[in-house]
Amino acid sequence: MLATVKTADTDPQMTKRHRLYDAFFAREPERFEPMRLNLNRAPAFAGLAWGLQAR
């Protein structure tokens, strides 16, 4: 999945959940929030939204 979107795999030894968390800038709100807002655009029509869970 990360290779498909041309995003670096931070550490192949970590669990998938942690790798995706790190790869998608969850620790950098200025980069993460715009992506999260775009992701939530379509599900919002059905009353759904994706949030962020801290690890």
QUIWO-V835584 format. One line per field, one symbol per residue. ss: DSSP state (A for helix, B for strand, O for the rest). phi: phi as a letter, one per 40 degrees, with the letter a starting at -180 (. if undefined). psi: psi as a letter, one per 40 degrees, with the letter a starting at -180 (. if undefined). A space follows every 10 residues. Layout:
ss=???
phi=???
psi=???
This chain:
ss=OOOOOOOOOO OOOOOAAAAA AAAOOOOOAA AAAAAAAAAA AAAAAAOOOO OOOOO
phi=.ccccfbccc adcccddccc dccbgccbdc bcddcccccc dccccbgbac bbbcc
psi=ddddefhihd heeiiddddd dddffdegdd ddddddddde dddddefiih ahhi.
